Amino acid sequence: MEPEKPIVAESRVVCCDGGGGPLGHPNVYLRIGKEGEAVCPYCSRRFVLAEGADTAPAH
């Protein structure tokens, strides 16, 4: 199985619901850190920060 493409985010804080519907999971908010990506602990979706997006340092 081919891994899903990462979701490109415009902000360092993203929300994942697993795709919604009956196969989704509770909303979880993730912070994209210095490394430029975050992974959902429920469904393993990867979120990456868009180039030139929210360049404020992560806390």
C-alpha positions in Angstrom: 0.0 0.0 0.0 1.3 3.4 -1.0 1.6 6.0 1.9 -0.8 8.9 1.8 0.5 12.2 0.6 1.1 14.7 3.4 -1.4 17.4 4.0 0.1 20.9 3.3 -0.9 23.4 6.1 -0.7 27.1 6.0 -0.6 27.4 9.8 1.5 25.7 12.5 -1.7 24.6 14.3 -3.8 22.0 12.4 -6.8 19.9 13.3 -7.3 16.3 12.3 -10.5 14.3 12.4 -9.3 11.3 10.6 -11.3 12.2 7.5 -14.6 12.6 9.2 -17.6 10.3 8.9 -17.9 7.0 10.6 -14.3 6.1 10.0 -13.0 9.3 11.6 -11.8 10.0 15.1 -12.2 12.8 17.7 -10.8 16.2 16.7 -7.1 16.5 17.7 -5.1 19.7 17.4 -1.5 19.3 16.4 1.3 21.9 16.4 3.8 21.7 13.5 7.2 22.2 15.2 10.7 23.2 14.0 11.0 20.1 11.9 8.2 21.3 9.7 5.8 18.4 10.2 3.3 16.8 12.6 1.8 13.3 12.7 -1.7 12.5 14.0 -1.5 10.0 16.9 -4.8 8.5 15.9 -4.6 7.9 12.1 -0.9 8.7 11.3 -1.8 11.5 8.8 1.2 13.7 8.1 0.9 17.5 8.1 3.7 19.6 6.6 4.0 23.3 6.7 3.7 25.0 3.4 6.7 26.8 2.1 6.6 30.5 3.1 3.6 29.8 5.5 3.5 30.9 9.2 7.2 31.3 9.8 6.8 32.4 13.4 8.8 30.1 15.7 6.9 27.2 17.2 6.6 27.3 21.0 
